[in-house]
Amino acid sequence: MLEIREVGPRDGLQNEEPLNPERRAEIISALCRTGLREIEAVSFVSPRAVPAMARPADVLELVDRRSEVRLWALVPNVRGAEMAVDANIDALTVTVSACPVYNEKNVRQTVAESVAAIGSIVEIAAGRPVDVVISCVFGSPYTGDAPTAAVPDLIGQLSDLGATRFTLADTTGMATPHLVDRVLHKTGVDVGLHLHDTRGTALVNAKTAIDLGVTRFDTAVGGLGGSPFARGAGGNLPTEDLVHLVLDDPAVETGVDLTALLAVADDLAAAVDHPLPGRIATHGPAR
């Protein structure tokens, strides 16, 4: 069974005009009713840096939380982790880049400093899952290359510090099926993938990974999103596109109600006041 972590409420909305906490909570609550079991709902970042993610604790307080759904928060540092834990979050995501140049430009830290900070965040998490999202795995917007060799060592260091799982991010949509194959043969398939669709390859990259044995994916309803800190980062792999891709495959289940998901996509398009890029949200399912 595929484990889909819906990141639309966080990664999808972070570039949009801010929605109030009530509206964001409505969207998250609706996603909880689609069969999704993992939702990245908020981030505890500076509202000056990312205004659309302001008041995360208020959003969580308003969500119609369900016992079968695990809510995640992105945290950039120790203070963010403390705030997320105080808000009763279920699990934390943190980021570090496989590209040293990107890491220093993005968070103003060396990779080693970020690794040490993640160790502190793991302690604050107090047993909650901590997923390290490793950015630029398939290519850097600054150096161009895919720092494949650095990734297994980074995973090893962070595993030793107590990180519970890892997600490999195609930050600016540079991955191809061949590169996905090459990276996964170095890391193994017990990882998640966070794919961006900048060059229209997210879905075929996901299918390549599924065929290799990957079962965890970050997706965003409607294909909304992309990093505000990475030039050229297109939207995320649309949740409904991935669900639709495997509808006829008896060996792959998602547990997600596609009709309910498309209703959320329609509501989200109204909330952000523009069409969403997802193909199934735009054209509908094949049948």
C-alpha positions in Angstrom: 0.0 0.0 0.0 1.3 3.5 -0.9 1.7 5.9 2.0 0.8 9.4 0.7 1.7 12.3 2.9 -0.4 15.3 1.7 1.7 18.4 1.9 -0.8 20.9 0.2 -1.7 22.7 3.4 1.9 23.5 4.0 4.0 23.3 0.9 1.1 24.0 -1.3 -0.1 27.1 0.4 3.2 28.7 1.5 3.6 30.7 -1.8 -0.1 31.8 -1.9 -1.8 34.9 -0.5 -2.3 34.1 3.2 -5.6 32.3 4.1 -6.9 32.8 7.7 -6.5 29.9 10.2 -10.2 29.0 9.9 -10.0 28.5 6.1 -6.8 26.5 6.3 -8.3 24.3 9.1 -11.3 23.7 6.9 -9.1 22.5 4.0 -7.1 20.2 6.3 -10.2 18.8 7.9 -11.7 18.0 4.5 -8.4 16.3 3.5 -8.7 14.2 6.7 -12.0 12.8 5.3 -10.6 11.6 2.0 -8.8 8.5 3.4 -5.4 10.2 3.6 -3.6 9.1 6.7 -0.6 11.5 6.7 -1.0 15.3 6.3 1.7 18.0 6.6 -0.6 20.6 8.0 1.5 23.6 9.1 5.0 24.9 9.5 6.4 26.7 12.5 8.5 29.3 10.6 8.8 33.0 11.0 5.6 34.7 9.7 7.8 37.4 8.3 9.6 34.9 6.1 6.5 33.0 5.1 3.4 35.0 5.9 1.0 32.3 4.5 2.2 29.9 7.3 1.4 32.3 10.2 -0.5 31.2 13.3 0.1 27.4 12.9 -1.0 26.6 16.5 -4.3 28.3 15.8 -4.8 26.2 12.7 -4.1 23.0 14.5 -6.5 23.9 17.3 -9.3 24.3 14.7 -8.7 21.1 12.7 -11.3 18.4 13.1 -8.6 15.9 14.1 -9.1 12.2 13.5 -7.3 9.4 15.4 -6.4 7.6 12.1 -4.7 10.7 10.6 -1.2 11.8 11.6 -0.6 15.5 11.4 3.0 16.7 10.6 4.6 20.1 11.0 7.7 21.4 9.2 10.1 23.0 11.7 13.2 24.9 10.7 15.0 25.0 14.1 14.9 24.1 17.8 12.5 26.9 18.6 10.1 25.8 15.9 10.2 22.2 17.2 9.4 23.4 20.7 6.4 25.4 19.5 5.2 22.4 17.4 5.4 20.0 20.4 3.6 22.6 22.6 0.8 22.6 19.9 0.4 18.9 20.2 1.7 18.0 16.7 2.0 14.3 15.9 5.2 14.3 13.9 7.9 16.6 12.6 9.6 17.2 9.3 13.0 19.0 9.1 15.2 19.8 6.1 18.8 19.6 5.2 20.3 19.8 1.7 22.6 17.4 0.0 24.1 20.4 -1.7 26.3 22.5 0.7 25.8 25.7 -1.4 22.0 25.4 -1.3 22.0 24.6 2.4 24.0 27.8 3.2 21.8 30.0 1.0 18.6 28.5 2.3 19.2 28.3 6.0 22.5 30.1 6.5 24.1 27.0 8.0 26.7 24.5 6.8 25.4 21.0 6.3 27.3 19.9 9.5 25.5 22.7 11.5 22.2 21.6 10.1 22.9 18.0 11.1 23.7 19.0 14.6 20.5 21.1 14.8 18.5 18.1 13.7 20.0 16.1 16.5 18.7 18.7 19.0 15.2 18.6 17.3 15.1 14.8 17.6 15.6 15.2 21.4 12.8 17.8 21.6 10.5 15.6 19.6 10.5 13.2 22.6 9.7 10.1 20.6 7.6 11.7 17.9 8.6 10.7 14.4 11.1 13.0 12.8 11.4 12.8 9.0 14.4 14.4 7.5 13.6 15.8 4.0 16.9 15.9 2.1 16.7 18.6 -0.6 18.5 18.8 -3.9 19.1 15.0 -4.1 18.5 15.0 -7.8 20.2 18.2 -8.7 21.0 21.6 -7.3 19.8 25.0 -8.7 23.3 26.4 -7.8 25.7 23.7 -8.9 23.6 21.7 -11.3 24.9 18.3 -10.3 23.1 15.6 -8.4 25.1 15.0 -5.2 24.2 11.4 -5.1 27.3 10.2 -3.3 26.7 12.4 -0.3 23.2 11.1 0.4 23.9 7.7 2.0 26.4 9.3 4.3 24.0 12.0 5.3 21.3 9.4 6.0 23.8 7.4 8.2 24.8 10.4 10.3 21.2 11.4 10.9 20.1 7.9 11.7 22.7 7.8 14.4 21.2 11.0 15.8 17.8 9.3 16.0 16.0 10.6 12.9 13.3 8.0 12.2 12.9 8.3 8.4 14.1 10.1 5.3 12.5 11.7 2.3 14.5 12.5 -0.8 13.4 15.8 -2.4 13.6 16.8 -6.1 13.7 20.5 -5.1 13.5 22.1 -8.5 12.2 19.2 -10.6 15.5 18.0 -12.1 15.0 14.2 -11.6 14.5 11.8 -14.5 13.6 8.1 -14.2 17.2 7.1 -14.8 18.4 9.3 -12.1 15.7 8.1 -9.7 16.9 4.6 -10.4 20.5 5.5 -9.8 19.8 7.3 -6.5 17.6 4.6 -5.1 20.2 1.9 -5.9 22.5 3.9 -3.5 20.0 4.7 -0.7 17.7 1.6 -0.9 13.9 2.0 -1.3 13.1 2.5 2.4 12.8 6.3 1.8 10.1 8.7 0.8 10.1 10.8 -2.4 9.1 14.5 -2.6 8.8 15.2 -6.3 8.3 18.5 -8.0 6.8 18.7 -11.5 8.8 21.7 -12.8 9.7 19.8 -16.0 6.6 17.5 -16.2 8.4 14.4 -15.0 7.1 14.0 -11.4 4.5 11.3 -12.3 6.8 9.2 -14.4 9.5 9.5 -11.7 7.0 8.3 -9.1 6.0 5.3 -11.3 9.7 4.4 -11.7 10.1 4.5 -7.9 7.0 2.5 -7.3 8.2 -0.2 -9.7 11.5 -0.3 -7.7 9.7 -0.7 -4.4 9.2 2.8 -2.9 6.0 3.1 -1.0 6.1 6.6 0.5 5.4 9.8 -1.4 4.8 13.5 -0.6 2.1 15.0 -2.8 0.0 18.1 -2.8 -3.7 18.3 -3.7 -4.1 20.0 -7.1 -0.3 20.1 -7.6 0.0 23.3 -5.7 3.3 24.4 -4.2 7.0 24.7 -4.5 9.7 26.2 -2.4 9.7 30.0 -2.0 13.4 29.8 -1.5 14.4 27.8 -4.6 14.2 29.6 -7.9 12.5 27.4 -10.5 10.8 25.1 -8.0 7.5 24.1 -9.8 4.5 22.7 -8.2 4.4 19.4 -6.3 3.3 16.0 -7.7 -0.5 16.3 -7.5 -2.1 13.9 -5.0 -5.0 13.0 -7.3 -2.7 12.4 -10.2 -0.7 9.8 -8.2 -4.0 8.2 -6.9 -5.4 8.1 -10.4 -2.2 6.5 -11.8 -2.5 3.4 -9.7 -6.3 3.1 -9.7 -6.3 0.0 -12.0 -3.3 -1.6 -10.4 -4.5 -4.4 -8.1 -1.1 -4.6 -6.5 -1.0 -1.0 -5.4 -3.6 0.6 -3.0 -3.8 4.1 -1.6 -6.9 4.0 0.5 -7.8 7.5 -0.8 -11.2 8.4 -2.2 -10.5 10.1 -5.5 -13.9 11.8 -5.8 -13.5 13.3 -2.3 -10.0 14.4 -3.1 -11.1 16.2 -6.3 -13.8 18.0 -4.3 -11.1 19.3 -2.0 -9.1 20.4 -5.1 -12.1 22.4 -6.3 -12.4 24.0 -3.0 -8.7 24.8 -2.8 -8.8 26.4 -6.3 -11.6 28.7 -5.0 -9.6 29.5 -1.9 -6.5 30.6 -3.7 -8.5 32.1 -6.6 -6.7 30.5 -9.5 -6.8 27.2 -11.3 -4.6 24.4 -10.0 -2.0 22.7 -12.2 -2.9 19.1 -11.5 -4.0 17.2 -14.6 -6.8 15.2 -13.0 -8.1 18.2 -11.1 -8.2 20.0 -14.5 -9.5 17.3 -16.8 -11.1 14.8 -14.5 -10.4 11.0 -14.2 -10.4 8.8 -17.2 -13.6 7.0 -16.0 
